[in-house]
Amino acid sequence: MLPDDALGVLRTVVALLVHGEYAEIEALTEGRRLFAEEIEAAVGGRELTEPPESAFEGAEGTELETGGEYERGLHVAFPLWTAAGRSDLVAEFTLLEVMERVWTVELVSLREAPAAP
């Protein structure tokens, strides 16, 4: 499970994605990795909705080596949702704890999830 502060940052960016606020995501992430136009193209017209609470409760991160520059780093792959249920789109984030309980975020990619076997 993600630390509460990191989870709050994740919730914020997912809400911005759901509401199509791509320029705000670009500003929040300082244009690292993806620009607003790239985010919009990756969403590809999908009508995203707020994920259920269980999706956030189950969110997990993989620890990243930060080289001592940050308190902590996490990679999070988070599935997005539409009205029909879980979308085929996954948002990948890097969350960095820049000081105790203060996190920054990068939206690393938006990709289609592999089809289930």
Secondary structure, DSSP 8 states (H G I E B T S, - for coil): ---HHHHHHHHHHHHHHHTT-HHHHHHHTTT-S--HHHHHHHHTT--EE---HHHHHT---EE---TTSSSEEEEEEEEEEETTEEEEEEEEEEEEEEETTEEEEEEEEEEE-----
